[in-house]
């Protein structure tokens, strides 16, 4: 790296050898897939902050892809806040041999690996430092036997910290989907996720706005519970498509709480996001 490096790698004559270039560190840290596994496409589901329903969107995308006939998997990379097993009502623990760990399969055939499938009790906290968490995520990719997966969704922790960086550098992401909610902070939240993806040369497939509105059960009017949406102008600013504007659905929330999300009706508004996913397959 030059002493006068401005950390803009594009066009730099030293980019091929510079350790500050994310592309070089990506090759250095790439994790190998288990030789007995097959994963065709990998999509990260990210958010710039917590509380926007990212894990629910991950689950809905996986269910939609699975119903469309694609073999689907979820890698729960939110090690300190895993919610995927509870969402799908998974009680079985993951088991393994000397050669591989086996994912737990949901009632409709979605393959899942999460730290909560390895803990004795799901409410046991994971009090680990960043490097151990990062290595765990890499083990979920390398040590788990993923069987003939067409598309894997990675449920990432919120923000732009250690785990997203580990995933971006170590796993062969084909793109990310950014999840947000209607609020004044949306521009900053989306901006952080977009800029990190660009730094790592990861394609941004689009944005999903969750909790976009509540449809009145009597008249069908859309009620902006969390304020008016700004997602269209934010997406236009970053030249990204809005893949879906998902409503608040009390029935869907109840299904998640009961661990029966696969029995719930998928939002019609999810079709655009599914089409984008299928465009990669």
C-alpha positions in Angstrom: 0.0 0.0 0.0 1.3 3.4 -0.9 2.0 5.9 1.9 -0.3 8.2 0.0 -3.1 5.7 -0.4 -6.6 7.3 -0.5 -8.3 3.8 -0.2 -9.9 4.2 -3.6 -8.8 1.0 -5.4 -10.4 1.6 -8.8 -7.7 2.7 -11.2 -4.9 2.4 -8.7 -1.8 0.7 -10.3 -1.0 -1.0 -7.0 -4.5 -2.4 -6.5 -3.5 -6.0 -7.4 -1.0 -6.3 -4.6 -2.4 -3.9 -2.0 -3.7 -5.4 1.2 -6.2 -2.6 1.6 -8.0 -3.8 -1.6 -11.1 -5.7 -0.5 -10.8 -8.0 -3.5 -7.4 -9.2 -2.3 -8.5 -9.9 1.2 -11.6 -11.6 -0.1 -9.5 -14.2 -2.0 -7.3 -14.6 1.1 -10.2 -15.2 3.5 -12.4 -17.3 1.2 -13.9 -20.3 3.0 -14.2 -23.6 1.2 -17.5 -25.3 0.8 -17.8 -28.9 2.2 -16.7 -31.2 -0.7 -20.0 -33.1 -0.3 -22.1 -29.9 -0.4 -23.6 -28.1 -3.4 -24.9 -24.5 -3.2 -25.7 -22.8 -6.5 -26.5 -19.2 -5.4 -26.0 -17.3 -2.1 -27.9 -14.2 -1.2 -27.3 -12.1 1.9 -30.2 -10.4 3.7 -28.9 -7.3 5.5 -30.0 -4.2 7.3 -28.3 -1.1 8.6 -30.0 -1.4 11.9 -32.0 -3.9 14.0 -35.7 -4.1 14.5 -36.7 -3.9 10.8 -37.9 -7.5 10.5 -34.9 -8.8 8.5 -35.2 -12.3 9.8 -38.8 -12.5 8.9 -38.0 -11.2 5.4 -35.3 -13.9 5.1 -37.8 -16.5 6.1 -40.4 -15.3 3.7 -37.9 -15.3 0.8 -36.8 -18.8 1.6 -40.4 -20.0 1.8 -41.3 -18.3 -1.5 -38.3 -19.8 -3.3 -39.0 -23.2 -1.9 -42.7 -23.1 -2.9 -41.5 -22.1 -6.4 -39.7 -25.4 -6.6 -36.1 -24.4 -5.7 -34.2 -26.3 -3.1 -33.6 -23.7 -0.4 -31.5 -23.2 2.7 -31.0 -20.6 5.4 -27.7 -19.9 7.1 -28.4 -18.0 10.2 -25.4 -15.8 10.6 -27.0 -13.7 13.4 -25.0 -15.7 16.0 -25.8 -13.6 19.0 -29.5 -13.0 18.1 -30.7 -16.1 16.2 -34.4 -16.3 15.6 -34.8 -18.5 12.5 -35.3 -21.8 14.4 -38.1 -20.3 16.5 -39.7 -18.8 13.4 -39.9 -22.2 11.8 -40.8 -24.1 15.0 -37.6 -26.2 14.9 -37.1 -28.3 18.1 -34.7 -30.8 16.7 -31.0 -30.2 17.3 -28.4 -30.4 14.6 -26.1 -33.5 14.7 -22.9 -34.3 13.0 -20.1 -36.8 12.3 -16.4 -36.5 11.9 -16.9 -35.3 8.4 -19.9 -32.9 8.5 -22.7 -31.2 10.5 -26.2 -31.9 9.2 -28.6 -29.0 8.9 -32.1 -29.3 10.3 -34.9 -29.4 7.8 -38.2 -27.6 8.2 -41.6 -29.1 7.6 -41.5 -28.1 3.9 -37.9 -29.0 3.2 -35.9 -25.9 3.9 -32.4 -26.6 5.2 -31.4 -24.5 8.2 -28.3 -24.1 10.3 -28.3 -21.8 13.3 -26.4 -21.5 16.6 -29.7 -22.2 18.4 -29.7 -25.7 16.8 -26.5 -26.4 18.7 -27.2 -24.9 22.1 -28.7 -27.0 24.9 -31.4 -24.3 25.5 -32.5 -21.7 23.0 -32.4 -18.9 25.6 -28.7 -19.5 26.5 -26.8 -16.3 25.5 -23.9 -16.5 23.1 -21.2 -14.4 24.9 -18.4 -14.6 22.3 -16.0 -12.1 20.9 -16.0 -11.1 17.2 -13.3 -13.5 15.9 -15.0 -16.6 17.4 -18.4 -15.5 16.0 -16.8 -15.0 12.5 -15.2 -18.4 12.6 -18.6 -19.9 13.6 -20.2 -18.4 10.5 -17.4 -19.8 8.3 -17.9 -23.2 9.9 -21.6 -23.1 9.1 -20.6 -22.7 5.4 -17.7 -25.2 5.4 -18.6 -27.9 7.9 -22.3 -28.2 7.2 -23.5 -30.7 4.6 -25.7 -28.6 2.3 -27.5 -30.9 0.0 -28.1 -29.8 -3.6 -29.2 -26.2 -2.6 -30.3 -24.0 -5.5 -30.4 -20.8 -3.4 -29.2 -20.1 0.1 -30.3 -17.0 2.1 -27.9 -15.7 4.8 -29.7 -14.0 7.6 -27.0 -11.4 8.7 -26.9 -9.5 12.0 -27.7 -5.8 11.7 -25.1 -3.2 11.0 -21.7 -3.2 9.3 -19.6 -5.1 11.8 -17.5 -8.2 12.0 -20.0 -10.8 10.8 -21.1 -8.9 7.6 -17.4 -8.3 6.9 -16.7 -12.0 7.4 -19.5 -13.1 5.1 -18.6 -10.6 2.4 -15.0 -11.8 2.5 -15.4 -15.5 3.1 -18.6 -16.6 1.3 -19.3 -16.4 -2.4 -22.2 -13.9 -2.3 -24.1 -13.4 -5.5 -25.8 -10.4 -4.1 -27.5 -8.8 -1.1 -31.0 -7.6 -0.4 -31.3 -4.7 2.0 -34.3 -4.6 4.4 -35.5 -1.4 6.0 -38.6 0.2 7.4 -40.4 3.5 6.8 -38.7 6.1 8.9 -36.6 9.3 8.6 -33.4 7.3 9.2 -34.0 5.2 6.1 -31.5 7.1 4.0 -28.7 6.7 6.5 -29.5 3.1 7.1 -29.7 2.1 3.5 -26.6 4.2 2.7 -24.4 2.4 5.2 -25.4 -1.0 3.7 -25.0 0.1 0.1 -21.6 1.7 0.7 -20.3 -1.4 2.5 -21.4 -3.6 -0.3 -19.7 -1.4 -2.9 -16.5 -1.4 -0.9 -16.6 -5.2 -1.0 -17.8 -5.4 -4.7 -21.0 -7.2 -3.7 -24.0 -6.6 -6.0 -27.0 -5.0 -4.3 -30.1 -6.7 -5.7 -32.6 -4.2 -4.3 -34.4 -3.0 -1.2 -37.3 -4.5 0.7 -39.3 -2.1 2.8 -40.9 -4.0 5.7 -43.7 -2.7 8.0 -44.6 -0.4 5.0 -48.3 0.0 6.0 -51.2 -1.5 7.8 -54.2 -2.3 5.7 -57.5 -1.4 7.5 -59.5 -4.7 7.9 -62.7 -2.8 7.3 -62.0 -0.5 4.3 -58.6 -1.6 3.1 -57.1 1.8 3.4 -53.4 1.9 3.9 -52.4 3.3 7.3 -48.7 4.5 7.6 -48.1 3.3 11.1 -44.4 4.3 11.1 -44.8 7.4 9.0 -44.8 8.1 5.3 -42.4 6.0 3.2 -39.3 7.5 1.7 -38.0 4.3 0.1 -38.7 5.3 -3.5 -36.6 8.4 -3.4 -33.8 6.7 -1.4 -33.8 3.8 -3.9 -33.7 6.2 -6.8 -30.7 8.0 -5.2 -28.7 4.8 -5.1 -30.1 3.6 -8.4 -31.6 0.5 -6.8 -35.0 -1.2 -7.4 -37.6 -1.5 -4.6 -38.3 -5.2 -4.6 -41.2 -5.1 -2.2 -43.2 -3.0 0.2 -44.4 -5.5 2.8 -47.4 -4.6 5.0 -47.8 -5.2 8.7 -49.8 -8.5 8.9 -51.0 -9.5 12.4 -51.7 -13.0 11.1 -48.2 -13.4 9.8 -46.8 -12.2 13.1 -48.9 -14.7 15.0 -47.7 -17.5 12.8 -44.1 -16.5 13.5 -44.7 -16.4 17.2 -46.2 -19.9 17.0 -43.3 -21.3 14.9 -45.7 -21.9 11.9 -44.5 -19.3 9.4 -44.7 -22.0 6.6 -48.4 -22.3 7.2 -49.0 -18.6 6.7 -50.1 -16.9 3.5 -47.2 -15.3 1.8 -47.6 -11.5 1.1 -48.5 -10.9 -2.6 -46.1 -8.0 -2.4 -43.2 -10.4 -2.2 -43.5 -11.4 -5.9 -41.1 -8.8 -7.1 -38.3 -9.9 -4.7 -38.9 -13.6 -5.7 -38.6 -12.7 -9.3 -35.3 -11.0 -8.7 -34.0 -14.1 -6.8 -35.2 -16.4 -9.6 -33.4 -14.2 -12.1 -30.1 -15.4 -10.6 -31.0 -19.1 -10.8 
